[in-house]
């Protein structure tokens, strides 16, 4: 059984965890809370510093145990997220210690693993899909959901070499509750200002223009799924892998014990 943790708890008990978990959290903290304040995701940094984020650790991402771990963490987090603060997010580190010379997987392989994790978790979700969220990923209002809670999913990997903002020492998926964006959208002055700040910092951090898939939720030409996993170049899959993979796993009867 995996459990949610806070930064405050981890700061005090980190030495009690397995070495890879200590390393994953320590390096993540050094990245997101760097003294120069370079990390481009302002809400993410604020969430980390204010103890709003929740953390979990999962098995090797291509394993069945990883699916069980992610589902359990989302179950614990779903109805509880609003109590954690306005910069809420669930950050899950996977057991993928970086090799001495290269990442264990390529960016493309991590992309497949990422969609496999989301699809398998969703294929085993018995809760009804939220009525206000489209079930078709090609719809601008679509978002990944679990147990009735919609999330924006962010993936980072140790294989990214160009987009530093998507490079993390360990394979990582962050689930940001959709309600966090209620005040961070293009219809509010604070949302527009935040977007400008993040885009400026993103350009400095990555050293290349923002990926063309980055848009606002609800825009007619926006596809949320394209923003979940950004490749090092400007390309994106022609179709969302989520629905096809989810239906495949359901048809195959892929199940796990929560």
C-alpha positions as CSV (number, residue, x, y, z in Angstrom):
1,X,0.0,0.0,0.0
2,X,1.4,3.4,-1.0
3,X,0.6,6.6,0.8
4,X,0.5,10.3,0.1
5,X,3.2,12.4,1.8
6,X,3.9,16.1,2.2
7,X,7.0,18.1,1.8
8,X,7.0,18.8,5.5
9,X,6.9,15.1,6.3
10,X,9.5,14.2,3.7
11,X,11.9,17.0,5.0
12,X,11.7,15.3,8.4
13,X,11.6,11.6,7.5
14,X,13.4,11.4,4.2
15,X,16.3,9.3,5.6
16,X,13.8,6.6,6.5
17,X,12.8,6.0,2.8
18,X,14.6,3.8,0.2
19,X,17.6,5.5,-1.4
20,X,16.0,6.0,-4.8
21,X,13.0,7.8,-3.2
22,X,15.3,10.0,-1.2
23,X,17.2,10.9,-4.4
24,X,14.1,11.5,-6.4
25,X,12.6,13.9,-3.9
26,X,15.9,15.7,-3.2
27,X,16.6,16.3,-6.8
28,X,13.0,17.4,-7.5
29,X,13.3,20.0,-4.7
30,X,16.6,21.3,-6.0
31,X,15.0,21.7,-9.5
32,X,11.7,23.3,-8.6
33,X,13.0,25.5,-5.7
34,X,16.3,26.6,-7.1
35,X,17.7,29.7,-5.5
36,X,17.7,31.6,-8.8
37,X,13.9,31.1,-9.2
38,X,14.4,29.9,-12.7
39,X,11.8,27.0,-12.7
40,X,9.1,28.2,-15.1
41,X,6.0,26.7,-13.5
42,X,5.2,29.4,-10.9
43,X,2.2,27.6,-9.4
44,X,4.2,24.4,-9.0
45,X,7.1,26.2,-7.3
46,X,4.6,28.0,-5.0
47,X,2.9,24.7,-4.2
48,X,6.2,23.1,-3.3
49,X,7.3,25.9,-1.0
50,X,3.9,26.3,0.7
51,X,3.5,22.6,1.3
52,X,0.4,22.4,-1.0
53,X,1.9,19.5,-3.1
54,X,1.3,15.9,-2.2
55,X,3.9,13.2,-3.2
56,X,3.8,9.5,-3.8
57,X,6.2,6.9,-5.0
58,X,5.4,4.1,-7.5
59,X,7.1,1.1,-8.9
60,X,8.9,0.8,-12.2
61,X,6.5,2.5,-14.7
62,X,6.1,-0.4,-17.1
63,X,5.1,-2.8,-14.3
64,X,1.7,-3.8,-13.1
65,X,2.6,-2.7,-9.6
66,X,3.0,0.9,-10.9
67,X,-0.6,0.9,-12.1
68,X,-1.8,-0.3,-8.7
69,X,0.3,2.4,-7.0
70,X,-1.0,5.2,-9.2
71,X,-4.6,4.1,-8.7
72,X,-4.2,4.0,-4.9
73,X,-2.6,7.4,-4.8
74,X,-5.3,8.9,-6.9
75,X,-8.0,7.3,-4.7
76,X,-6.4,8.9,-1.6
77,X,-6.0,12.3,-3.3
78,X,-9.2,12.8,-5.2
79,X,-11.6,14.0,-2.6
80,X,-8.9,15.5,-0.4
81,X,-7.1,17.8,-2.9
82,X,-9.1,20.9,-2.1
83,X,-7.9,20.8,1.5
84,X,-4.3,21.0,0.5
85,X,-4.3,24.6,-0.8
86,X,-4.8,26.6,-4.0
87,X,-1.6,25.3,-5.6
88,X,-2.6,21.7,-5.3
89,X,-0.9,18.9,-7.3
90,X,-0.1,15.2,-6.8
91,X,3.4,14.4,-7.8
92,X,4.3,10.7,-8.4
93,X,7.9,9.6,-8.7
94,X,8.5,6.2,-10.4
95,X,11.4,3.9,-9.7
96,X,13.5,4.7,-12.7
97,X,17.0,5.5,-11.3
98,X,19.0,7.3,-14.1
99,X,21.8,5.3,-15.5
100,X,25.4,6.5,-15.3
101,X,25.6,7.3,-19.0
102,X,22.0,7.4,-20.3
103,X,18.3,7.2,-19.5
104,X,16.9,3.6,-19.3
105,X,14.3,4.6,-22.0
106,X,14.1,7.0,-24.9
107,X,11.7,10.0,-25.0
108,X,9.5,8.0,-27.4
109,X,9.5,4.9,-25.1
110,X,8.6,7.1,-22.1
111,X,5.8,8.6,-24.1
112,X,4.3,5.1,-24.7
113,X,4.8,4.2,-21.1
114,X,3.0,7.4,-19.9
115,X,-0.1,6.8,-22.0
116,X,-0.1,3.1,-21.0
117,X,-0.1,4.1,-17.3
118,X,-3.0,6.6,-17.8
119,X,-5.0,4.1,-20.0
120,X,-4.6,1.1,-17.7
121,X,-5.5,3.2,-14.6
122,X,-8.6,4.5,-16.5
123,X,-9.6,1.1,-17.8
124,X,-10.0,-0.1,-14.2
125,X,-11.9,3.0,-13.0
126,X,-15.5,2.1,-12.2
127,X,-16.7,5.6,-11.4
128,X,-18.9,7.4,-14.0
129,X,-17.1,9.9,-16.2
130,X,-18.0,13.5,-15.1
131,X,-20.9,14.9,-17.1
132,X,-19.2,18.2,-17.8
133,X,-16.0,16.6,-19.2
134,X,-16.0,15.3,-22.7
135,X,-15.1,11.7,-23.2
136,X,-13.5,12.3,-26.6
137,X,-9.9,13.6,-26.3
138,X,-10.4,15.6,-29.6
139,X,-12.9,17.8,-27.7
140,X,-11.4,21.0,-26.2
141,X,-13.1,20.2,-22.9
142,X,-11.6,16.7,-22.5
143,X,-9.4,16.0,-19.5
144,X,-8.1,12.8,-17.9
145,X,-10.4,11.7,-15.0
146,X,-10.2,9.2,-12.2
147,X,-13.1,8.5,-9.8
148,X,-15.0,11.5,-11.1
149,X,-12.1,13.9,-10.6
150,X,-10.6,15.7,-13.7
151,X,-6.9,16.3,-13.8
152,X,-4.3,18.0,-16.0
153,X,-1.5,15.5,-16.2
154,X,2.2,16.5,-16.6
155,X,4.9,14.1,-17.5
156,X,8.7,14.6,-17.0
157,X,11.4,12.1,-17.9
158,X,15.2,11.7,-17.5
159,X,15.4,11.2,-21.3
160,X,14.5,14.8,-22.3
161,X,17.6,16.7,-23.4
162,X,16.2,19.8,-25.1
163,X,13.2,20.8,-23.1
164,X,14.7,21.3,-19.7
165,X,11.2,22.0,-18.3
166,X,10.3,18.4,-19.1
167,X,13.5,16.8,-17.9
168,X,13.2,15.2,-14.4
169,X,15.8,12.9,-12.8
170,X,13.2,10.2,-12.5
171,X,10.1,9.4,-14.5
172,X,7.4,11.6,-13.0
173,X,3.7,12.2,-13.5
174,X,2.0,15.2,-11.8
175,X,-1.8,15.3,-11.6
176,X,-3.1,18.8,-11.2
177,X,-6.8,19.0,-10.2
178,X,-8.9,20.9,-12.9
179,X,-10.3,23.3,-10.2
180,X,-6.8,24.8,-9.7
181,X,-7.2,26.4,-13.1
182,X,-10.6,28.1,-12.3
183,X,-8.7,31.4,-11.7
184,X,-5.8,30.6,-14.0
185,X,-7.3,31.0,-17.4
186,X,-7.5,33.4,-20.3
187,X,-10.7,35.1,-19.0
188,X,-9.1,36.6,-15.9
189,X,-6.3,39.3,-15.6
190,X,-4.4,37.2,-13.1
191,X,-4.6,34.2,-15.4
192,X,-3.3,36.2,-18.4
193,X,-0.5,37.7,-16.3
194,X,0.4,34.3,-15.0
195,X,0.5,32.9,-18.6
196,X,2.9,35.7,-19.7
197,X,5.2,35.1,-16.7
198,X,5.3,31.4,-17.3
199,X,5.9,31.7,-21.0
200,X,8.7,34.2,-20.4
201,X,10.4,31.9,-17.8
202,X,9.8,28.9,-20.0
203,X,11.7,30.5,-22.9
204,X,14.6,31.3,-20.7
205,X,14.6,27.9,-19.0
206,X,14.4,25.8,-22.2
207,X,16.2,28.2,-24.5
208,X,13.7,27.3,-27.3
209,X,10.2,28.5,-28.0
210,X,7.3,27.0,-26.2
211,X,5.9,23.8,-27.8
212,X,3.0,24.7,-30.2
213,X,0.7,22.4,-28.3
214,X,0.6,24.7,-25.3
215,X,-2.7,26.4,-25.3
216,X,-5.6,27.3,-22.9
217,X,-8.2,24.8,-21.7
218,X,-11.4,25.3,-23.6
219,X,-9.9,27.1,-26.6
220,X,-11.4,25.8,-29.8
221,X,-8.0,24.6,-31.1
222,X,-6.8,23.3,-27.8
223,X,-6.2,19.6,-27.1
224,X,-5.3,19.0,-23.5
225,X,-3.8,15.6,-24.2
226,X,-1.2,17.1,-26.4
227,X,0.2,19.1,-23.5
228,X,0.5,16.1,-21.1
229,X,3.6,14.8,-22.7
230,X,5.7,17.2,-24.8
231,X,8.4,15.8,-27.0
232,X,11.8,17.4,-27.3
233,X,11.0,18.7,-30.8
234,X,7.7,20.4,-31.9
235,X,6.0,17.3,-33.1
236,X,3.0,15.6,-31.5
237,X,1.0,12.4,-32.1
238,X,-1.6,12.7,-34.9
239,X,-4.2,11.1,-32.6
240,X,-4.5,10.7,-28.9
241,X,-3.3,7.3,-27.7
242,X,-5.5,7.3,-24.6
243,X,-8.9,6.1,-25.9
244,X,-7.4,3.4,-28.2
245,X,-5.1,2.0,-25.5
246,X,-7.8,2.2,-22.8
247,X,-10.3,0.2,-25.0
248,X,-7.6,-2.3,-25.9
249,X,-6.8,-2.9,-22.2
250,X,-10.5,-3.2,-21.4
251,X,-11.0,-5.7,-24.3
252,X,-8.1,-7.8,-23.0
253,X,-9.5,-7.8,-19.5
254,X,-6.5,-6.1,-18.0
255,X,-7.2,-5.9,-14.3
256,X,-5.2,-5.2,-11.2
257,X,-5.9,-5.4,-7.5
258,X,-6.3,-2.0,-5.8
